[in-house]
């Protein structure tokens, strides 16, 4: 069986794509699930964006009690805003003036999809997964994030049942912004830690 890519060229299915199709069709044939249920789940997954994570960060920047809850129990803090994180432990790590956090999954591509949407291709790449652990400062610089030498970089490795999310350092000159305006400064890459939150003047 072949599939179409964006260029309209037919390419063979990979092993994992073939396994996914075979399993899906078997489940449908056995009546365990229906195509409509699968399509709905896929549509829901594709609709997820980093806006959920950004909303959590903006709330933490404004509400010290929520920030404390976020850092103590990320899953509970997510659920407090209506974002269920079933079966996973969410750990939120805070960037400060002296500590910068970045997340990775060295084994595959574990990632808080419920809060950040689908992972970018570079996050899943072998190059990122191997290099960010060995030379995080160099990798961050390639994303345009050049940190002072006295800033400690901590790399956090996600697992099958545990996900990390970064609480970025709040940009300067944002004391008068409301929650929605603050959330607009939080990008997917800043939630992963490869970039900083946007400056207010950049909006």
Contact map, one row per residue, 1 for C-alpha under 8 A:
11100000000110000000000000000000000000000000000000000000000000000000000000000000000000000000000000000000000000000000000000000000000000000000000000000000000000000000000000000000000000000000000000000000000
11110000011110000000000000000000000000000000000000000000000000000000000000000000000000000000000000000000000000000000000000000000000000000000000000000000000000000000000000000000000000000000000000000000000
11111000011110000000000000000000000000000000000000000000000000000000000000000000000000000000000000000000000000000000000000000000000000000000000000000000000000000000000000000000000000000000000000000000000
01111111111000000000000000000000000000000000000000000000000000000000000000000000000000000000000000000000000000000000000000000000000000000000000000000000000000000000000000000000000000000000000000000000000
00111111111000000000000000000000000000000000000000000000000000000000000000000000000000000000000000000000000000000000000000000000000000000000000000000000000000000000000000000000000000000000000000000000000
00011111100000000000000000000000000000000000000000000000000000000000000000000000000000000000000000000000000000000000000000000000000000000000000000000000000000000000000000000000000000000000000000000000000
00011111100000000000000000000000000000000000000000000000000000000000000000000000000000000000000000000000000000000000000000000000000000000000000000000000000000000000000000000000000000000000000000000000000
00011111110000000000000000000000000000000000000000000000000000000000000000000000000000000000000000000000000000000000000000000000000000000000000000000000000000000000000000000000000000000000000000000000000
00011111111000000000000000000000000000000000000000000000000000000000000000000000000000000000000000000000000000000000000000000000000000000000000000000000000000000000000000000000000000000000000000000000000
01111001111100000000000000000000000000000000000000000000000000000000000000000000000000000000000000000000000000000000000000000000000000000000000000000000000000000000000000000000000000000000000000000000000
01111000111110000000000000000000000000000000000000000000000000000000000000000000000000000000000000000000000000000000000000000000000000000000000000000000000000000000000000000000000000000000000000000000000
11100000011111000000000000000000000000000000000000000000000000000000000000000000000000000000000000000000000000000000000000000000000000000000000000000000000000000000000000000000000000000000000000000000000
11100000001111111100000000000000000000000000000000000000000000000000000000000000000000000000000000000000000000000000000000000000000000000000000000000000000000000000000000000000000000000000000000000000000
00000000000111111100000000000000000000000000000000000000000000000000000000000000000000000000000000000000000000000000000000000000000000000000000000000000000000000000000000000000000000000000000000000000000
00000000000011111110000000000000000000000000000000000000000000000000000000000000000000000000000000000000000000000000000000000000000000000000000000000000000000000000000000000000000000000000000000000000000
00000000000011111111000000000000000000000000000000000000000000000000000000000000000000000000000000000000000000000000000000000000000000000000000000000000000000000000000000000000000000000000000000000000000
00000000000011111111100000000000000000000000000000000000000000000000000000000000000000000000000000000000000000000000000000000000000000000000000000000000000000000000000000000000000000000000000000000000000
00000000000011111111110000000000000000000000000000000000000000000000000000000000000000000000000000000000000000000000000000000000000000000000000000000000000000000000000000000000000000000000000000000000000
00000000000000111111111000000000000000000000000000000000000000000000000000000000000000000000000000000000000000000000000000000000000000000000000000000000000000000000000000000000000000000000000000000000000
00000000000000011111111100000000000000000000000000000000000000000000000000000000000000000000000000000000000000000000000000000000000000000000000000000000000000000000000000000000000000000000000000000000000
00000000000000001111111110000000000000000000000000000000000000000000000000000000000000000000000000000000000000000000000000000000000000000000000000000000000000000000000000000000000000000000000000000000000
00000000000000000111111111000000000000000000000000000000000000000000000000000000000000000000000000000000000000000000000000000000000000000000000000000000000000000000000000000000000000000000000000000000000
00000000000000000011111111100000000000000000000000000000000000000000000000000000000000000000000000000000000000000000000000000000000000000000000000000000000000000000000000000000000000000000000000000000000
00000000000000000001111111110000000000000000000000000000000000000000000000000000000000000000000000000000000000000000000000000000000000000000000000000000000000000000000000000000000000000000000000000000000
00000000000000000000111111111000000000000000000000000000000000000000000000000000000000000000000000000000000000000000000000000000000000000000000000000000000000000000000000000000000000000000000000000000000
00000000000000000000011111111100000000000000000000000000000000000000000000000000000000000000000000000000000000000000000000000000000000000000000000000000000000000000000000000000000000000000000000000000000
00000000000000000000001111111111110000000000000000000000000000000000000000000000000000000000000000000000000000000000000000000000000000000000000000000000000000000000000000000000000000000000000000000000000
00000000000000000000000111111111111000000000000000000000000000000000000000000000000000000000000000000000000000000000000000000000000000000000000000000000000000000000000000000000000000000000000000000000000
00000000000000000000000011111111000000000000000000000000000000000000000000000000000000000000000000000000000000000000000000000000000000000000000000000000000000000000000000000000000000000000000000000000000
00000000000000000000000001111111100000000000000000000000000000000000000000000000000000000000000000000000000000000000000000000000000000000000000000000000000000000000000000000000000000000000000000000000000
00000000000000000000000000111111110000000000000000000000000000000000000000000000000000000000000000000000000000000000000000000000000000000000000000000000000000000000000000000000000000000000000000000000000
00000000000000000000000000111111110000000000000000000000000000000000000000000000000000000000000000000000000000000000000000000000000000000000000000000000000000000000000000000000000000000000000000000000000
00000000000000000000000000110111111011000000000000000000000000000000000000000000000000000000000000000000000000000000000000000000000000000000000000000000000000000000000000000000000000000000000000000000000
00000000000000000000000000110011111111000000000000000000000000000000000000000000000000000000000000000000000000000000000000000000000000000000000000000000000000000000000000000000000000000000000000000000000
00000000000000000000000000010000111111100000000000000000000000000000000000000000000000000000000000000000000000000000000000000000000000000000000000000000000000000000000000000000000000000000000000000000000
00000000000000000000000000000000011111110000000000000000000000000000000000000000000000000000000000000000000000000000000000000000000000000000000000000000000000000000000000000000000000000000000000000000000
00000000000000000000000000000000111111111000000000000000000000000000000000000000000000000000000000000000000000000000000000000000000000000000000000000000000000000000000000000000000000000000000000000000000
00000000000000000000000000000000111111111100000000000000000000000000000000000000000000000000000000000000000000000000000000000000000000000000000000000000000000000000000000000000000000000000000000000000000
00000000000000000000000000000000001111111110000000000000000000000000000000000000000000000000000000000000000000000000000000000000000000000000000000000000000000000000000000000000000000000000000000000000000
00000000000000000000000000000000000111111111000000000000000000000000000000000000000000000000000000000000000000000000000000000000000000000000000000000000000000000000000000000000000000000000000000000000000
00000000000000000000000000000000000011111111100000000000000000000000000000000000000000000000000000000000000000000000000000000000000000000000000000000000000000000000000000000000000000000000000000000000000
00000000000000000000000000000000000001111111110000000000000000000000000000000000000000000000000000000000000000000000000000000000000000000000000000000000000000000000000000000000000000000000000000000000000
00000000000000000000000000000000000000111111111000000000000000000000000000000000000000000000000000000000000000000000000000000000000000000000000000000000000000000000000000000000000000000000000000000000000
00000000000000000000000000000000000000011111111100000000000000000000000000000000000000000000000000000000000000000000000000000000000000000000000000000000000000000000000000000000000000000000000000000000000
00000000000000000000000000000000000000001111111100000000000000000000000000000000000000000000000000000000000000000100110000000000000000000000000000000000000000000000000000000000000000000000000000000000000
00000000000000000000000000000000000000000111111100000000000000000000000000000000000000000000000000000000000000000000110000000000000000000000000000000000000000000000000000000000000000000000000000000000000
00000000000000000000000000000000000000000011111110000000000000000000000000000000000000000000000000000000000000000000100000000000000000000000000000000000000000000000000000000000000000000000000000000000000
00000000000000000000000000000000000000000001111111000000000000000000000000000000000000000000000000000000000000001111110000000000000000000000000000000000000000000000000000000000000000000000000000000000000
00000000000000000000000000000000000000000000001111110000000000000000000000000000000000000000000000000000000000000011110000000000000000000000000000000000000000000000000000000000000000000000000000000000000
00000000000000000000000000000000000000000000000111111100000000000000000000000000000000000000000000000000000000000011100000000000000000000000000000000000000000000000000000000000000000000011000000000000000
00000000000000000000000000000000000000000000000011111110000000000000000000000000000000000000000000000000000000000011000000000000000000000000000000000000000000000000000000000000000000100000000000000000000
00000000000000000000000000000000000000000000000011111111000000000000000000000000001000000000000000000000000000000011000000000000000000000000000000000000000000000000000000000000000000000000000000000000000
00000000000000000000000000000000000000000000000001111111100000000000000000000000000000000000000000000000000000000011000000000000000000000000000000000000000000000000000000000000000000000000001000000000000
00000000000000000000000000000000000000000000000001111111110000000000000000000000000000000000000000000000000000000000000000000000000000000000000000000000000000000000000000000000000000110111001000000000000
00000000000000000000000000000000000000000000000000111111111000000000000000000000000000000000000000000000000000000000000000000000000000000000000000000000000000000000000000000000001100100000000000000000000
00000000000000000000000000000000000000000000000000011111111100000000000000001100100000000000000000000000000000000000000000000000000000000000000000000000000000000000000000000000000000000000000000000000000
00000000000000000000000000000000000000000000000000001111111110000000000000000000000000000000000000000000000000000000000000000000000000000000000000000000000000000000001100000000000000100100000000000000000
00000000000000000000000000000000000000000000000000000111111111000000000000000000000000000000000000000000000000000000000000000000000000000000000000000000000000000000000000000000001101100100000000000000000
00000000000000000000000000000000000000000000000000000011111111100110000000000000000000000000000000000000000000000000000000000000000000000000000000000000000000000000000000000000001000000000000000000000000
00000000000000000000000000000000000000000000000000000001111111111111010000000000000000000000000000000000000000000000000000000000000000000000000000000000000000000000000000000000000000000000000000000000000
00000000000000000000000000000000000000000000000000000000111111110010000000000000000000000000000000000000000000000000000000000000000000000000000000000000000000000000000001000000000000000000000000000000000
00000000000000000000000000000000000000000000000000000000011111110000000000000000000000000000000000000000000000000000000000000000000000000000000000000000000000000000000000000000001000000000000000000000000
00000000000000000000000000000000000000000000000000000000001111111110000000000000000000000000000000000000000000000000000000000000000000000000000000000000000000000000000000000000000000000000000000000000000
00000000000000000000000000000000000000000000000000000000000111111111000000000000000000000000000000000000000000000000000000000000000000000000000000000000000000000000000000000000000000000000000000000000000
00000000000000000000000000000000000000000000000000000000000100111111100000000000000000000000000000000000000000000000000000000000000000000000000000000000000000000000000000000000000000000000000000000000000
00000000000000000000000000000000000000000000000000000000001100111111110000001000000000000000000000000000000000000000000000000000000000000000000000000000000000000000000000000000000000000000000000000000000
00000000000000000000000000000000000000000000000000000000001110111111111000000000000000000000000000000000000000000000000000000000000000000000000000000000000000000000000000000000000000000000000000000000000
00000000000000000000000000000000000000000000000000000000000100011111111100000000000000000000000000000000000000000000000000000000000000000000000000000000000000000000000000000000000000000000000000000000000
00000000000000000000000000000000000000000000000000000000000000001111111111011000000000000000000000000000000000000000000000000000000000000000000000000000000000000000000000000000000000000000000000000000000
00000000000000000000000000000000000000000000000000000000000100000111111111111100000000000001000000000000000000000000000000000000000000000000000000000000000000000000000000000000000000000000000000000000000
00000000000000000000000000000000000000000000000000000000000000000011111111000000000000000011110000000000000000000000000000000000000000000000000000000000000000000000000000000000000000000000000000000000000
00000000000000000000000000000000000000000000000000000000000000000001111111000000000000000010000000000000000000000000000000000000000000000000000000000000000000000000000000000000000000000000000000000000000
00000000000000000000000000000000000000000000000000000000000000000000111111111000000000000111000000000000000000000000000000000000000000000000000000000000000000000000000000000000000000000000000000000000000
00000000000000000000000000000000000000000000000000000000000000000000111111111100000000001111000000000000000000000000000000000000000000000000000000000000000000000000000000000000000000000000000000000000000
00000000000000000000000000000000000000000000000000000000000000000000010011111110000110011110000000000000000000000000000000000000000000000000000000000000000000000000000000000000000000000000000000000000000
00000000000000000000000000000000000000000000000000000000000000000000110011111111000000000000000000000000000000000000000000000000000000000000000000000000000000000000000000000000000000000000000000000000000
00000000000000000000000000000000000000000000000000000001000000000100110011111111100000000000000000000000000000000000000000000000000000000000000000000000000000000000000000000000000000000000000000000000000
00000000000000000000000000000000000000000000000000000001000000000000010001111111111110000000000000000000000000000000000000000000000000000000000000000000000000000000000000000000000000000000000000000000000
00000000000000000000000000000000000000000000000000000000000000000000000000111111111110000000000000000000000000000000000000000000000000000000000000000000000000000000000000000000000000000000000000000000000
00000000000000000000000000000000000000000000000000000000000000000000000000011111111000000000000000000000000000000000000000000000000000000000000000000000000000000000000000000000000000000000000000000000000
00000000000000000000000000000000000000000000000000000001000000000000000000001111111000000000000000000000000000000000000000000000000000000000000000000000000000000000000000000000000000000000000000000000000
00000000000000000000000000000000000000000000000000000000000000000000000000000111111100000000000000000000000000000000000000000000000000000000000000000000000000000000000000000000000000000000000000000000000
00000000000000000000000000000000000000000000000000010000000000000000000000000111111110000000000000000000000000000110000000000000000000000000000000000000000000000000000000000000000000000000000000000000000
00000000000000000000000000000000000000000000000000000000000000000000000000100110011111000000000000000000000000000100000000000000000000000000000000000000000000000000000000000000000000000000000000000000000
00000000000000000000000000000000000000000000000000000000000000000000000000100110001111111100000000000000000000000100000000000000000000000000000000000000000000000000000000000000000000000000000000000000000
00000000000000000000000000000000000000000000000000000000000000000000000000000000000111110000000000000000000000000000000000000000000000000000000000000000000000000000000000000000000000000000000000000000000
00000000000000000000000000000000000000000000000000000000000000000000000000000000000011111000000000000000000000000000000000000000000000000000000000000000000000001000000000000000000000000000000000000000000
00000000000000000000000000000000000000000000000000000000000000000000000000100000000011111100000000000000000000000000000000000000000000000000000000000000000000001110000000000000000000000000000000000000000
00000000000000000000000000000000000000000000000000000000000000000000000001100000000010111110000000000000000000000000000000000000000000000000000000000000000000001110000000000000000000000000000000000000000
00000000000000000000000000000000000000000000000000000000000000000000000011100000000010011111000000000000000000010000000000000000000000000000000000000000000000000111100000000000000000000000000000000000000
00000000000000000000000000000000000000000000000000000000000000000000001111100000000000001111100000000000000000000000000000000000000000000000000000000000000000000111100000000000000000000000000000000000000
00000000000000000000000000000000000000000000000000000000000000000000011011000000000000000111110000000000000000000000000000000000000000000000000000000000000000000001111000000000000000000000000000000000000
00000000000000000000000000000000000000000000000000000000000000000000001000000000000000000011111000001000000000000000000000000000000000000000000000000000000000000001111000000000000000000000000000000000000
00000000000000000000000000000000000000000000000000000000000000000000001000000000000000000001111100111000000000000000000000000000000000000000000000000000000000000000011110000000000000000000000000000000000
00000000000000000000000000000000000000000000000000000000000000000000000000000000000000000000111111111000000000000000000000000000000000000000000000000000000000000000011110000000000000000000000000000000000
00000000000000000000000000000000000000000000000000000000000000000000000000000000000000000000011111110000000000000000000000000000000000000000000000000000000000000000000110000000000000000000000000000000000
00000000000000000000000000000000000000000000000000000000000000000000000000000000000000000000001111110000000000000000000000000000000000000000000000000010000000000000000010000000000000000000000000000000000
00000000000000000000000000000000000000000000000000000000000000000000000000000000000000000000001111110000000000000000000000000000000000000000000000000111000000000000000000000000000000000000000000000000000
00000000000000000000000000000000000000000000000000000000000000000000000000000000000000000000011111111000000000000000000000000000000000000000000000000011110000000000000000000000000000000000000000000000000
00000000000000000000000000000000000000000000000000000000000000000000000000000000000000000000011111111100000000000000000000000000000000000000000000000011110000000000000000000000000000000000000010000000000
00000000000000000000000000000000000000000000000000000000000000000000000000000000000000000000111000111110000000000000000000000000000000000000000000000000111100000000010000000000000000000000000010000000000
00000000000000000000000000000000000000000000000000000000000000000000000000000000000000000000000000011111000000000000000000000000000000000000000000000000111100000000010000000000000000000000000111000000000
00000000000000000000000000000000000000000000000000000000000000000000000000000000000000000000000000001111100000000000000000000000000000000000000000000000001111000001110000000000000000000000000110000000000
00000000000000000000000000000000000000000000000000000000000000000000000000000000000000000000000000000111110011000000000000100000100100000000000000000000001111000000000000000000000000000000000100000000000
00000000000000000000000000000000000000000000000000000000000000000000000000000000000000000000000000000011111111100000000000000000100000000000000000000000000011100000000000000000000000000000000000000000000
00000000000000000000000000000000000000000000000000000000000000000000000000000000000000000000000000000001111110000000000000000000110000000000000000000000000011000000000000000000000000000000000000000000000
00000000000000000000000000000000000000000000000000000000000000000000000000000000000000000000000000000000111110000000000000000000100000000000000000000000000000000000000000000000000000000000000000000000000
00000000000000000000000000000000000000000000000000000000000000000000000000000000000000000000000000000000111111000000000000010000000000000000000000000000000000000000000000000000000000000000000000000000000
00000000000000000000000000000000000000000000000000000000000000000000000000000000000000000000000000000001111111100000001000110000000000000000000000000000000000000000000000000000000000000000000000000000000
00000000000000000000000000000000000000000000000000000000000000000000000000000000000000000000000000000001100111110000000000000000000000000000000000000000000001110010000000000000000000000000000000000000000
00000000000000000000000000000000000000000000000000000000000000000000000000000000000000000000000000000000100011111000001000000000000000000000000000000000000001000011000000000000000000000000000000000000000
00000000000000000000000000000000000000000000000000000000000000000000000000000000000000000100000000000000000001111111100000000000000000000000000000000000000000000011100000000000000000000000000000000000000
00000000000000000000000000000000000000000000000100000000000000000000000000000000000000000000000000000000000000111111111000000000000000000000000000000000000000000000000000000000000000000000000000000000000
00000000000000000000000000000000000000000000100100000000000000000000000000000000001110000000000000000000000000011111100000000000000000000000000000000000000000000000000000000000000000000000000000000000000
00000000000000000000000000000000000000000000000111111000000000000000000000000000001000000000000000000000000000011111100000000000000000000000000000000000000000000000000000000000000000000000000000000000000
00000000000000000000000000000000000000000000000111111000000000000000000000000000000000000000000000000000000000011111111000000000000000000000000000000000000000000000000000000000000000000001001000000000000
00000000000000000000000000000000000000000000111111000000000000000000000000000000000000000000000000000000000000011111111000000000000000000000000000000000000000000000000000000000000000000000000000000000000
00000000000000000000000000000000000000000000110110000000000000000000000000000000000000000000000000000000000000001001111100000000000000000000000000000000000000000000000000000000000000000000000000000000000
00000000000000000000000000000000000000000000000000000000000000000000000000000000000000000000000000000000000010101001111110110000000000000000000000000000000000000000000000000000000000000000000000000000000
00000000000000000000000000000000000000000000000000000000000000000000000000000000000000000000000000000000000000000000011111110000000000000000000000000000000000000000000000000000000000000000000000000000000
00000000000000000000000000000000000000000000000000000000000000000000000000000000000000000000000000000000000000000000001111111000000000000000000000000000000000000000000000000000000000000000000000000000000
00000000000000000000000000000000000000000000000000000000000000000000000000000000000000000000000000000000000000000000000111111001000000000000000000000000000000000000000000000000000000000000000000000000000
00000000000000000000000000000000000000000000000000000000000000000000000000000000000000000000000000000001000010000000001111111001100000000000000000000000000000000000000000000000000000000000000000000000000
00000000000000000000000000000000000000000000000000000000000000000000000000000000000000000000000000000000000110000000001111111101100000000000000000000000000000000000000000000000000000000000000000000000000
00000000000000000000000000000000000000000000000000000000000000000000000000000000000000000000000000000000000000000000000011111111100000000000000000000000000000000000000000000000000000000000000000000000000
00000000000000000000000000000000000000000000000000000000000000000000000000000000000000000000000000000000000000000000000000011111110000000000000000000000000000000000000000000000000000000000000000000000000
00000000000000000000000000000000000000000000000000000000000000000000000000000000000000000000000000000000000000000000000000001111111000000000000000000000000000000000000000000000000000000000000000000000000
00000000000000000000000000000000000000000000000000000000000000000000000000000000000000000000000000000000000000000000000001111111111100000010000000000000000000000000000000000000000000000000000000000000000
00000000000000000000000000000000000000000000000000000000000000000000000000000000000000000000000000000001111000000000000000111111111110000000000000000000000000000000000000000000000000000000000000000000000
00000000000000000000000000000000000000000000000000000000000000000000000000000000000000000000000000000000010000000000000000000111111111000000000000000000000000000000000000000000000000000000000000000000000
00000000000000000000000000000000000000000000000000000000000000000000000000000000000000000000000000000000000000000000000000000011111111110010000000000000000000000000000000000000000000000000000000000000000
00000000000000000000000000000000000000000000000000000000000000000000000000000000000000000000000000000001000000000000000000000001111111111010000000000000001000000000000000000000000000000000000000000000000
00000000000000000000000000000000000000000000000000000000000000000000000000000000000000000000000000000000000000000000000000000000111111110000000000000000001000000000000000000000000000000000000000000000000
00000000000000000000000000000000000000000000000000000000000000000000000000000000000000000000000000000000000000000000000000000000011111110000000000000000000000000000000000000000000000000000000000000000000
00000000000000000000000000000000000000000000000000000000000000000000000000000000000000000000000000000000000000000000000000000000001111111110000000000000000000000000000000000000000000000000000000000000000
00000000000000000000000000000000000000000000000000000000000000000000000000000000000000000000000000000000000000000000000000000000001111111111000000000000101000000000000000000000000000000000000000000000000
00000000000000000000000000000000000000000000000000000000000000000000000000000000000000000000000000000000000000000000000000000000000100111111100001100000100000000000000000000000000000000000000000000000000
00000000000000000000000000000000000000000000000000000000000000000000000000000000000000000000000000000000000000000000000000000000000000111111110000000000000000000000000000000000000000000000000000000000000
00000000000000000000000000000000000000000000000000000000000000000000000000000000000000000000000000000000000000000000000000000001001100111111111000000000000000000000000000000000000000000000000000000000000
00000000000000000000000000000000000000000000000000000000000000000000000000000000000000000000000000000000000000000000000000000000000000011111111111000000000000000000000000000000000000000000000001100000000
00000000000000000000000000000000000000000000000000000000000000000000000000000000000000000000000000000000000000000000000000000000000000001111111111100000000000000000000000000000000000000000000000000000000
00000000000000000000000000000000000000000000000000000000000000000000000000000000000000000000000000000000000000000000000000000000000000000111111110000000000000000000000000000000000000000000000000000000000
00000000000000000000000000000000000000000000000000000000000000000000000000000000000000000000000000000000000000000000000000000000000000000011111110000000000000000000000000000000000000000000000001100000000
00000000000000000000000000000000000000000000000000000000000000000000000000000000000000000000000000000000000000000000000000000000000000000001111111000000000000000000000000000000000000000000000000100000000
00000000000000000000000000000000000000000000000000000000000000000000000000000000000000000000000000000000000000000000000000000000000000000001111111100000000000000000000000000000000000000000000001110000000
00000000000000000000000000000000000000000000000000000000000000000000000000000000000000000000000000000000000000000000000000000000000000001001100111110000000000000000000000000000000000000000000000000000000
00000000000000000000000000000000000000000000000000000000000000000000000000000000000000000000000000000000000000000000000000000000000000001000100011111010000000000000000000000000000000000000000000000000000
00000000000000000000000000000000000000000000000000000000000000000000000000000000000000000000000000000000000000000000000000000000000000000000000001111110000000000000000000000000000000000000000000000000000
00000000000000000000000000000000000000000000000000000000000000000000000000000000000000000000000000000000000000000000000000000000000000000000000000111111000000000000000000000000000000000000000000000000000
00000000000000000000000000000000000000000000000000000000000000000000000000000000000000000000000001000000000000000000000000000000000000000000000000011111000000000000000000000000000000000000000000000000000
00000000000000000000000000000000000000000000000000000000000000000000000000000000000000000000000011110000000000000000000000000000000000000000000000111111100000000000000000000000000000000000000000000000000
00000000000000000000000000000000000000000000000000000000000000000000000000000000000000000000000001110000000000000000000000000000000000000000000000001111110000000000000000000000000000000000000000000000000
00000000000000000000000000000000000000000000000000000000000000000000000000000000000000000000000000111100000000000000000000000000000000011000000000000011111000000000000000000000000000000000000000000000000
00000000000000000000000000000000000000000000000000000000000000000000000000000000000000000000000000111100000000000000000000000000000000000000000000000001111100000000000000000000000000000000000000000000000
00000000000000000000000000000000000000000000000000000000000000000000000000000000000000000000000000001111000000000000000000000000000110010000000000000000111110000000000000000000000000000000000000000000000
00000000000000000000000000000000000000000000000000000000000000000000000000000000000000000000000000001111000000000000000000000000000000000000000000000000011111000001000000000000000000000000000000000000000
00000000000000000000000000000000000000000000000000000000000000000000000000000000000000000000000000000011110000000000000000000000000000000000000000000000001111100001000000000000000000000000000000000000000
00000000000000000000000000000000000000000000000000000000000000000000000000000000000000000000000000000011110001100000000000000000000000000000000000000000000111110111000000000000000000000000000000000000000
00000000000000000000000000000000000000000000000000000000000000000000000000000000000000000000000000000000100001000000000000000000000000000000000000000000000011111110000000000000000000000000000000000000000
00000000000000000000000000000000000000000000000000000000000000000000000000000000000000000000000000000000000001000000000000000000000000000000000000000000000001111110000000000000000000000000000000000000000
00000000000000000000000000000000000000000000000000000000000000000000000000000000000000111000000000000000000000000000000000000000000000000000000000000000000000111110000000000000000000000000000000000000000
00000000000000000000000000000000000000000000000000000000000000000000000000000000000000011110000000000000000000000000000000000000000000000000000000000000000001111111000000000000000000000000000000000000000
00000000000000000000000000000000000000000000000000000000000000000000000000000000000000011110000000000000000001110000000000000000000000000000000000000000000001111111100000000000000000000000000000000000000
00000000000000000000000000000000000000000000000000000000000000000000000000000000000000000111100000000010000000110000000000000000000000000000000000000000000111000111110000000000000000000000000000000000000
00000000000000000000000000000000000000000000000000000000000000000000000000000000000000000111100000000010000000010000000000000000000000000000000000000000000000000011111000000000000000000000001100000000000
00000000000000000000000000000000000000000000000000000000000000000000000000000000000000000001111000001110000000000000000000000000000000000000000000000000000000000001111100000000000000000000011110000000000
00000000000000000000000000000000000000000000000000000000100000000000000000000000000000000001111000000000000000000000000000000000000000000000000000000000000000000000111110000000000000000000001000000000000
00000000000000000000000000000000000000000000000000000000100000000000000000000000000000000000011100000000000000000000000000000000000000000000000000000000000000000000011111000000000000000100011010011000000
00000000000000000000000000000000000000000000000000000000000000000000000000000000000000000000011110000000000000000000000000000000000000000000000000000000000000000000001111100000000000000000000000011000000
00000000000000000000000000000000000000000000000000000000000010000000000000000000000000000000000000000000000000000000000000000000000000000000000000000000000000000000000111110100000000000000000000001000000
00000000000000000000000000000000000000000000000000000000000000000000000000000000000000000000000000000000000000000000000000000000000000000000000000000000000000000000000011111100000000000000000000001111000
00000000000000000000000000000000000000000000000000000000000000000000000000000000000000000000000000000000000000000000000000000000000000000000000000000000000000000000000001111110000000000000000000000011000
00000000000000000000000000000000000000000000000000000000000000000000000000000000000000000000000000000000000000000000000000000000000000000000000000000000000000000000000000111111000000000000000000000001000
00000000000000000000000000000000000000000000000000000000000000000000000000000000000000000000000000000000000000000000000000000000000000000000000000000000000000000000000001111111100001000000000000000001000
00000000000000000000000000000000000000000000000000000000000000000000000000000000000000000000000000000000000000000000000000000000000000000000000000000000000000000000000000011111100000000000000000000000000
00000000000000000000000000000000000000000000000000000000000000000000000000000000000000000000000000000000000000000000000000000000000000000000000000000000000000000000000000001111110000000000000000000000000
00000000000000000000000000000000000000000000000000000000000000000000000000000000000000000000000000000000000000000000000000000000000000000000000000000000000000000000000000000111111011000000000000000000000
00000000000000000000000000000000000000000000000000000000000000000000000000000000000000000000000000000000000000000000000000000000000000000000000000000000000000000000000000000001111111000000000000000000000
00000000000000000000000000000000000000000000000000000010011001000000000000000000000000000000000000000000000000000000000000000000000000000000000000000000000000000000000000000000111111100000000000000000000
00000000000000000000000000000000000000000000000000000010010000000000000000000000000000000000000000000000000000000000000000000000000000000000000000000000000000000000000000000000011111110000000000000000000
00000000000000000000000000000000000000000000000000000000000000000000000000000000000000000000000000000000000000000000000000000000000000000000000000000000000000000000000000000000111111111000000000000000000
00000000000000000000000000000000000000000000000000000000010000000000000000000000000000000000000000000000000000000000000000000000000000000000000000000000000000000000000000000100111111111100000000000000000
00000000000000000000000000000000000000000000000000100110110000000000000000000000000000000000000000000000000000000000000000000000000000000000000000000000000000000000000000000000001111111100000000000000000
00000000000000000000000000000000000000000000000000000100000000000000000000000000000000000000000000000000000000000000000000000000000000000000000000000000000000000000000000000000000111111110000000000000000
00000000000000000000000000000000000000000000000000000000000000000000000000000000000000000000000000000000000000000000000000000000000000000000000000000000000000000000000000000000000011111110000000001111001
00000000000000000000000000000000000000000000000000000100110000000000000000000000000000000000000000000000000000000000000000000000000000000000000000000000000000000000000100000000000001111111011000001100000
00000000000000000000000000000000000000000000000001000100000000000000000000000000000000000000000000000000000000000000000000000000000000000000000000000000000000000000000000000000000000011111111000001100000
00000000000000000000000000000000000000000000000001000100000000000000000000000000000000000000000000000000000000000001000000000000000000000000000000000000000000000000000000000000000000000111111100000000000
00000000000000000000000000000000000000000000000000000000000000000000000000000000000000000000000000000000000000000000000000000000000000000000000000000000000000000000000000000000000000000011111111110000000
00000000000000000000000000000000000000000000000000000000000000000000000000000000000000000000000000000000000000000000000000000000000000000000000000000000000000000000010100000000000000000111111111111000000
00000000000000000000000000000000000000000000000000001100000000000000000000000000000000000000000000000000000000000001000000000000000000000000000000000000000000000000111100000000000000000111111110000000000
00000000000000000000000000000000000000000000000000000000000000000000000000000000000000000000000000000111000000000000000000000000000000000000000000000000000000000000110000000000000000000001111111100000000
00000000000000000000000000000000000000000000000000000000000000000000000000000000000000000000000000011110000000000000000000000000000000000000000000000000000000000000010100000000000000000000111111110000000
00000000000000000000000000000000000000000000000000000000000000000000000000000000000000000000000000000100000000000000000000000000000000000001001010000000000000000000000000000000000000000000110111110000000
00000000000000000000000000000000000000000000000000000000000000000000000000000000000000000000000000000000000000000000000000000000000000000001001110000000000000000000000000000000000000000000110111111000000
00000000000000000000000000000000000000000000000000000000000000000000000000000000000000000000000000000000000000000000000000000000000000000000000010000000000000000000000110000000000000000000110011111100000
00000000000000000000000000000000000000000000000000000000000000000000000000000000000000000000000000000000000000000000000000000000000000000000000000000000000000000000000111100000000000001110010000111110000
00000000000000000000000000000000000000000000000000000000000000000000000000000000000000000000000000000000000000000000000000000000000000000000000000000000000000000000000000100000000000001110000000011111011
00000000000000000000000000000000000000000000000000000000000000000000000000000000000000000000000000000000000000000000000000000000000000000000000000000000000000000000000000110000000000001000000000001111111
00000000000000000000000000000000000000000000000000000000000000000000000000000000000000000000000000000000000000000000000000000000000000000000000000000000000000000000000000111100000000001000000000000111111
00000000000000000000000000000000000000000000000000000000000000000000000000000000000000000000000000000000000000000000000000000000000000000000000000000000000000000000000000000000000000000000000000000011111
00000000000000000000000000000000000000000000000000000000000000000000000000000000000000000000000000000000000000000000000000000000000000000000000000000000000000000000000000000000000000000000000000000111111
00000000000000000000000000000000000000000000000000000000000000000000000000000000000000000000000000000000000000000000000000000000000000000000000000000000000000000000000000000000000000001000000000000111111
